[in-house]
């Protein structure tokens, strides 16, 4: 441990988050003060990319305006401290945070130590204090290279998109590849031609040894393309006998999945708990900082020997030694980095923890997966029975599974993206022997269609990115968040559509035919590309094919790994990428044509004018007229939700020009339906009411439904208003998300929790406004307008042999 210090001096430990600081402080003595930097304290300046390209890509860092007070406090504490311990996370981002702190706080190497740990326990913290190290400049360089490369790509590509596609667009290196994957999958779906066939299932009656009858469900080994083939076969079956032709029993073993990595945790939390990737990482971060799990950004599946021993003890104690099977897993993902453990509980004897509901659920998932990874295989006997149809070469097959020893299944069963329907899952089969005659209870044939390729969920997109070697554990969540924030992708549920299917039933020797209805195509939490996302993707694929090529992007990730290993000089790697890329940008600005996804659908039958669809100022729209007639301007109409520039038909586009549409009168005032900047709406008496997503179609809605929506909005507004004042019409007491508040003159003012809002008088409200001192306007989404130049600019580069022209500060 650090040498003994005088009482007036101290050891200062700097971590990234207050929660982490609070947990660590419990394990250290009174001579240690733990403070948080609240993440990065500085970043690249906005001006001139924040990179001096001509000077070996020298980064120009600025201390963030919201971190100036934190930096001042830390500097004061450094001056009072004998030793500073930099305890940021053990990965590239954490190493960079430690380096930035050392640079900005002007820490002396003599009085500075870097400590790392992959779990926040007393033993881990004390061991880290005993075994400090220096800042790993290679990891810092790898992080800098990624940050600078992403800045250069984003800052150079975005202006190209502004000029050639649409203002206010942006592009990113990894994000653009993710969007391309989603767009390509959507186009696979657009071009997919579904074909139908008839699936036949039969319910047979088996006479058991105890004379009790049991039912067996079996499926025909082929599907018929036509209804006639299906009917002919059913009629054959009406006269046929059915005999057990073959019984196959096969012992199977199922092994548990490896402990969680960042990627597999995100996938499983999505499937089992319905968490988004971002939510999973946020909850896992809290669990880690509270000392409940190991570090949550890792692509390792290894477990420490001590953790394996504790897992074995727990399994033996709770279930018996026959459930133990020690396993060592190897990481298979491309470019796996950092020598972390897998994600596991810090204390293996704790099946549950306190915390929020989300924290408890995620912790339980991690605990069960970790314990199961050290448990015995499940032993299963799978039985397949072929049932021959007399007079036919086809046969029915029944399958069943019997668990002979549950092993790890006692604790945990891994989910899949495509869960089987309950009716398709193997169950128990009664005893059957070759030669047994079976009687058929009924036989049915349902028309079924081939399935289109599945759209990505957040979890399956993460798995695809990992398979391709794109991104790293720390990048999955921000990548998926960014492509949604930019409006290139939406994650949403979509209701299916009603579809008829043909149904044939053989029962009692006769075949009945009917047509039934089913819902098809329902989507839950799927990733859909927007029209602007597809147009931007097409532009990048055409003019910057390397940027959106997953092999190229994966190769760049390997270069970052090589920089982290000290094998490549970071700014030389940037030079190799940037020179041809910058040339691409200049050529594209000069030679490329503007692309707004414009598509000619045909001509309006009434006027003969062309109907065009394209990206407009507020999104995808249809246009009537090409603007060549000086006396008559084109007419515009927004596309409805679910319509695409690539798939909308002329007939569908013509209907859009029927909007806005008068529905009639309500309370002697017009009711109008239309589509605006924020989607479909009903307008009445100067007020707008949004149509319900996936429920109301602006082209089909009728007056009665519009009145329902108007009344619903009124009721909601009435509940929002607690009190108004005739003497001061602009002052209201309202119900908000966080409780009652006062709204006046464009500002919002708090009402004390102990005060009954409805009892406030006008004077009471004025007093509360006066006491508040200033109004608190509603926050608007977007980036702060404070200029980066308000922060002090610091030109800095790591001090290491692997850098070019490294400068000593």
C-alpha angles and dihedrals in degrees: 000000000000116000116269112276133202117264093250091054128064149184113253116209116193120199132168103248138038091229091056090046092053093051095046094047089064091063099048130075129253092271090066124083116189118205134175128232090197091233123299114008095199142021141182114300117249094227116093091355089295086265129101096218094181091054100060092285092296107189119234108211128194127195106243113251091234091053099053094094091047091050091049092051092048092049090053091050092047090056090055095045130090093202133019118207116199106208105172120142123298100249138078094279091048092047090052091051090053091049093048090051091050091050099045096040090045092230118191114233087224092062099033130084131180117219129184136186134169096214133035103233129127093252093049094048095046091046090051090053089052093049109040123165140189124269109280101235092191091062089047091051091050090052092046092049091052093046094047094044092050090048092051093047093046097044095046099040098045096065089050089056091047091057100036104034117011138323121265096028124135138193136204136192104240094023093058091055090050091051090049091055091052093045093049091050090050091053090050086056092047091054097039114117111204118214126198131223135166119259112205124205128174135196112217129192117229121197106221127212088255089056090248116134119235131188125234124193117210137174128220114250093235140036123229120229097209136045091233093057089048093049092047091052093048091050089051089051091052087067098034135098122225124220134178102250102174138010118193123185116188127180113226135188125210119198126204123254120255120266115278126287120188091266098046092045090053091049097047094043087053094050099040103030103023092237121156117234090253093049091050092053093046093051092043090051090056092048091050095047090049089055095247101116137021122259110309100210105077141115094200123109094192123119123206116250090244091053092050091050092051091047090052090050091050094048092047092048096046102034110009136260093282088071094059124099116156112219137187115205129202125214113247103178118112115264096003108188144183122044097252129139122248116269108278140147113279089223112042094196093065111086091178140021139200120257139087120335091256092051092050093049095048093045091051090051091052092045095050094045091050095047092045091053089067096045133101125273116266112246114218134176112213117200125196120189122192114205114200122217114216111236094022138081090218124092139193120238127208120190131192139173129211119192106222094178120011098204111164091359086077087073111022143013118191117230128225132214092241107047115196120243114257091247091057096052115104114247137174119311123205119236111285131172134199110274096028113141116225130198120219118233095187141334126208136189120202125189109239132182133219110258123247117233109281119253116239123266117203088259097049090047089055089051091050093049090049092049090053092048092244119145128350135250092280094051105051098080097043091045093055092043093050097052089053094046090051090055095240093115134025126202111210150131119258126194117233127238130249115259134183120230131184118243128193122189127192112198131147092005096301132097121226122196125205142158117233136184130236138171115246138180099028112162128201122198093338128159114245123183115230122225091255089050090054094047093048090047092052091050093051093045090053100045105020104032093156093055093057095037110110094208091054092046091049089051090054089053089054089053090054088052090051091050089051089052091050094245098116131042105240100221092045088056089051091050091053090054101037103051097062092035094055089049089053090053094051093047092048093051090050103040110022125099124234112267122198097153092259115181129178111223099181138270132312107253091218102048103016089231119141120261111218131179122203146136111288134182093283099032138280115358145164121239128204109205130016098244095248092115106086092196096054127042121215119264118233134205129180119237115246124242111282094027118114132200088231099050108029113115129219091250092053092048093050090056090057090065089062085074134127088049129187111232097182138264131318120181086354092299129108121262111209129182122203146138120259139174091287097042138270117347146174116227121204130161091351093306128112127219121189119232116241114265114248090002110066125051112199089213094054107030116119132209097261092055091046090053089052090055092047092052092046090054092048092051091049092048091049090054090050093056112073099171142352133189127223091207091055110028092176093060119082138168106223140184111240138179091271097038137277120342141166120252117198135154093350094309134103123223129195123244114210112253090234091058123090103231096206092055095058117115125212090260091050089054092049090051091052091049091048092047090051090062096207139025123260107218119207110272117250124214115248145072121310112262093219106121120241089229089073087073123073112264115229120189108207145159132181117270102235144114090248093064128083116239092353112194126213113227 
